[in-house]
Amino acid sequence: MFLQKGIKCRRRFDLPDVGLAASYLPLGAGNFALGLVVAVVMAVALAVFLMDLRNATTLVRIVAMAGLFRRIFMFALTFSDYLSRS
C-alpha cells in the first residue's frame, strides 16, 4: 500500500514539471492553454487523492461542489468587473 501511495505522489509532482517545461517552449497562446490544462488536472488530482472525494460521504461531496461553484462565481464576478472598467 505504501508503494502505491508513493507512485501516486510521484505522479502529482510530474504535473508542475510539465508546466515548467511548457513555459520555456515557444507555443504562443498555447502556453496559456497548456497552463490551464495542467492547473485543472492538478486541481482534480488534489480533490480526488488528497481530499479523498472518491470515498467521501455525500455531504462532503456536496460541500466540495458548493465550494467549487462559489469559486467559479467569484471569478466570473471579478472578470465581469474587470471588463466593465474603462
N, C-alpha and C positions, 0 to 999 in steps of 0.2 A: 504494500500500500504506500509506503514512504517513497519508493521509487517512482510510482505513478504520479504522486504529487510533485516530485522533483521534475519530472518530464513536463507536466502542465506548467509548472513555474518557469521552466526554461522557455517554453513556447510564448509565455507572456512577455518575456524580456526580448524576444525576437522582433516584436512589432515596433518598438521605438527605434531599433536598429534599422528597420526598413524605412521608417520615416526620416531618420537622419541621412541615410544613404540617398534617398529620393530627393532630399533638399539640395544635394550637390549636382543632380542631373539637370541639364537644360531642357526642361519639359514645357516651359512657358506656363500656360494656365493649368496644365496637367499637374504641376506641383501642388497647387491648391486642392484640386480634386483628389489627388492621391493622399494628401494630408488629411482631408476629411474622411476618406475611406479608412485610413489607419486609425483615426480617432474614434470612429464609430465601432470598429472591430474591437478596439481596446475597451471601450465602454461596455460593450456586450460581454466581453470576457470578464470584466470586473463584476458585472451583475450576475453572471452565471456561476463563476467559480468562487470569488471572494464573498459575495453576498449569499451564495448558495440558494439562489432562487429556484433552482430545479427541484430541490427537496423542501422548499418552504411551504408554509401553510397558505391558504387562500388569502387571508387577511394581510400577510406580509407582502404577497404579490400585488394586492390592490394598492397598498401604501406605496410600493415602489413605482407602480404605474402612475399613481397620482403625483408623485414627485417628478416623474419624467414629463408629464403633461404640464405641470406648473413651470418647469424649466423651459419647455418649448414656448409656452405662453409668454413668459417674461422675455425671452429672446425676440419673439415676434413684436412685443410692445417696444422694446429697445430699438429694433430695426425700423419700425414704423416712425418712431420719434426721430431717429437719425435721418430718415429720408424726407421727413416733413420740414426739416430746418433748411434755411437758405444760407 
